[in-house]
């Protein structure tokens, strides 16, 4: 069709990805990289949004808030505006404010599912996944979180292979790992090699595609791939 633009949204595509190569080579297509917010961008976003509401933020509250916000600029902006509204006329945003407002909308409720999968805890995956489904959580949200975690673990595993200490990644990496997750994340880093994480990234991408194709089976597909990761984690190496 003439005068018709088609936008294809995808996750992180490697240079050899067929879709990326096809768009980069085509005369009528273009591939545009959209990078997630990093630590510097998030810090500026926090300052800008809170300053607009005449609010400061305590140092401990800032540290936790940085860990809770993600790479999606609009989602982060929405959470900050909600936080500013909650702390209206207080002058300073405290840690209690952050935990009362932002944590509820963060992935903390999804983290036990994802962390359980990569730490090899099948029982936790089953239990927490059932809770998420009962609460009406869309399975795709969980798989998206698993994809981000797999990408972070892959990047971290490469750093470990180059000599970086796991403790340094847990305490000083970005995004920072919430203290409640450190044990499971450390287990995951010890369980998986770079090569196995690459396969898991592909496995999750396939599951995400199948969920879109077979929406009525999305929950089944999501749970199956997460349990597969949990079983895989027990093999170590």
Helices and strands as residue ranges (DSSP letters): H 18-25, H 39-52, E 56-57, H 59-68, H 73-86, E 92-93, H 95-105, H 108-118, H 122-134, H 139-161, H 166-172, G 179-181, H 182-191, H 194-213, G 215-217, H 218-233
